[in-house]
């Protein structure tokens, strides 16, 4: 045995008397025991590793590792497909978004331009059609807002260009800033900004006259 190379040894399928494997306990170096076995049998007897116990790699796990591409890119479509997964495509971005009733168009609040025919008499305007609403006071109008979001703060801004028509707010606004209905601009070219807001789905609506804007 001592005069042979390891490559000259013949592997045995079963142990014989001379096949003694010496084992030493690291905690007790002086204690040496022997086990009658071939080296191959001894290696096979060592447990396979689990998620909680160290051990040898199983053949099944080795097969899995061999099947992984070197430096595999987990974002590569071919690799993802081979794993049976799917890379979701990004949703198409449109020019208009609706966030629980707060409509945004092209990074700005959606504007509803109200025609003279619609700004006339008792008129209802849908919150969803735009939280900014523009009209000319050509005709007398009693505006109202429908479909307020049920919860949270919601507001609508009116941009009202000067005209001969009076505006009656009693249907829409319950409480005004300062307790008084505002007087709107009377000079040609004037534009009044009126903000109406609610926090209870339109049960109580607050109004504020931001101001009358005129050319310098």
C-alpha positions in Angstrom: 0.0 0.0 0.0 2.7 2.4 1.0 4.6 1.8 -2.3 1.6 2.5 -4.6 0.2 5.6 -5.9 -3.4 6.5 -5.4 -3.9 6.1 -9.2 -2.7 2.5 -9.0 -5.4 1.5 -6.5 -8.4 -0.5 -7.6 -11.8 0.7 -6.4 -13.7 -2.0 -4.5 -17.5 -2.3 -4.5 -17.5 -4.0 -1.1 -15.0 -3.7 1.8 -12.5 -6.4 2.8 -10.7 -6.9 6.1 -7.9 -4.6 5.1 -10.2 -1.7 4.2 -10.1 0.1 7.4 -10.9 3.8 7.4 -9.2 5.6 10.3 -11.4 8.3 12.0 -10.1 10.8 14.6 -12.3 13.0 16.8 -11.1 16.6 16.7 -12.3 17.0 20.3 -10.3 14.0 21.4 -7.2 13.9 19.1 -5.7 10.9 20.9 -8.8 8.7 20.2 -8.5 7.0 16.8 -11.1 4.6 15.6 -11.5 2.6 12.5 -14.5 1.7 10.3 -14.6 -1.2 7.9 -15.8 0.3 4.7 -14.6 1.5 1.3 -13.9 5.2 1.0 -16.7 5.4 -1.6 -19.2 3.9 0.8 -18.1 6.2 3.6 -18.6 9.2 1.4 -22.0 8.0 0.3 -23.0 7.6 4.0 -22.5 11.3 4.7 -25.8 13.1 4.8 -27.0 15.4 2.0 -27.3 19.1 3.0 -30.7 20.6 3.8 -31.8 24.1 4.4 -30.9 23.7 8.1 -28.2 21.1 8.2 -24.8 21.3 6.5 -23.8 18.3 4.3 -23.0 17.3 0.7 -24.7 18.6 -2.4 -27.3 16.2 -3.7 -27.3 15.0 -7.3 -30.6 16.7 -7.9 -29.3 20.0 -6.7 -26.1 19.6 -8.7 -28.3 19.1 -11.8 -30.1 22.3 -11.0 -26.9 24.2 -10.7 -25.5 22.8 -13.9 -28.7 24.1 -15.6 -28.0 27.7 -14.6 -26.3 29.9 -17.2 -23.1 31.4 -16.1 -23.6 35.0 -15.0 -27.3 34.6 -15.8 -29.3 37.8 -16.3 -32.6 37.5 -14.5 -34.0 40.3 -16.6 -33.2 38.6 -19.9 -36.4 37.5 -21.7 -35.0 34.1 -22.7 -33.9 33.3 -19.2 -37.2 34.4 -17.8 -39.1 32.4 -20.3 -37.0 29.3 -19.6 -37.9 29.6 -16.0 -41.6 29.6 -16.8 -42.1 33.2 -15.7 -43.3 36.3 -17.6 -41.9 39.8 -17.9 -44.9 42.1 -17.7 -45.0 44.9 -20.3 -45.3 48.4 -19.0 -48.8 49.8 -19.4 -49.3 52.3 -22.2 -49.2 55.9 -21.0 -52.1 57.9 -22.2 -52.5 61.7 -22.0 -55.3 61.4 -19.4 -55.4 59.9 -16.0 -58.1 59.5 -13.5 -57.0 59.1 -9.8 -60.2 58.3 -7.9 -62.1 61.2 -9.5 -59.1 63.6 -9.7 -58.6 63.8 -13.4 -55.2 64.9 -14.7 -54.5 65.6 -18.4 -51.1 66.1 -19.8 -49.7 66.8 -16.3 -52.4 69.4 -15.6 -55.9 69.3 -14.2 -58.5 68.6 -16.9 -60.3 71.7 -18.2 -63.9 71.8 -19.3 -64.7 74.7 -21.6 -68.4 75.5 -21.2 -70.2 76.9 -24.2 -72.6 79.8 -24.0 -75.5 77.4 -24.7 -74.6 75.3 -21.6 -73.8 78.3 -19.4 -77.5 79.3 -19.4 -80.2 79.0 -16.8 -80.0 76.2 -14.2 -77.0 74.1 -15.5 -75.3 71.1 -13.9 -71.7 70.3 -14.7 -70.1 67.0 -14.0 -67.0 66.9 -11.7 -65.5 64.2 -13.9 -65.6 66.4 -17.0 -62.9 68.7 -15.5 -62.0 70.2 -12.2 -61.2 73.4 -14.0 -64.2 75.0 -15.8 -64.1 77.9 -18.1 -67.1 80.0 -19.3 -68.1 83.4 -20.4 -70.9 85.1 -18.5 -72.9 85.8 -21.7 -76.1 84.4 -20.2 -77.5 84.3 -16.7 -76.7 81.0 -15.1 -77.3 79.1 -11.9 -74.5 76.5 -11.9 -74.2 73.3 -10.0 -71.7 70.4 -9.8 -72.7 66.8 -9.9 -70.7 63.6 -9.1 -68.5 64.9 -6.4 -66.1 62.2 -5.1 -67.7 60.6 -2.0 -64.7 61.2 0.3 -61.7 63.4 0.7 -61.2 67.0 -0.3 -62.5 67.9 -3.8 -62.5 71.3 -5.5 -63.5 72.9 -8.7 -62.2 76.2 -10.1 -64.3 78.4 -12.3 -62.7 80.8 -14.7 -65.5 83.2 -15.6 -64.9 85.8 -18.3 -66.9 89.1 -17.9 -70.3 89.2 -19.5 -73.8 90.6 -19.1 -75.2 87.5 -17.5 -75.7 87.3 -13.7 -74.5 84.3 -11.7 -76.7 82.8 -9.0 -74.7 80.6 -6.7 -77.4 79.4 -4.3 -77.8 76.0 -5.8 -74.0 75.3 -5.6 -72.4 77.2 -2.7 -73.5 76.8 0.9 -70.9 79.0 2.6 -68.9 81.9 1.2 -65.5 83.2 2.4 -66.4 86.2 4.6 -70.1 85.3 4.5 -70.9 87.3 1.4 -71.5 86.4 -2.2 -68.8 88.0 -4.3 -69.2 90.8 -6.8 -67.8 89.8 -10.2 -65.8 91.9 -12.6 -67.8 94.3 -14.8 -65.0 95.5 -17.1 -64.6 93.9 -20.5 -61.7 91.4 -20.4 -62.1 90.8 -16.6 -61.8 87.1 -15.5 -63.0 86.0 -12.1 -61.6 82.9 -10.4 -64.1 81.2 -8.1 -63.1 78.1 -6.2 -65.7 75.7 -4.7 -64.6 72.9 -2.4 -66.1 70.1 -0.3 -64.9 67.5 2.1 -68.1 65.5 2.4 -69.1 64.5 -1.2 -70.9 67.8 -1.9 -73.1 67.9 1.2 -71.6 71.2 2.2 -69.8 73.3 -0.4 -67.5 76.2 0.4 -66.9 79.1 -2.0 -64.1 81.5 -2.3 -63.6 84.4 -4.7 -59.9 84.3 -5.5 -60.1 87.6 -7.3 -60.9 89.6 -10.5 -58.1 89.5 -12.9 -57.7 92.4 -15.4 -55.2 93.5 -17.9 -52.8 96.1 -16.6 
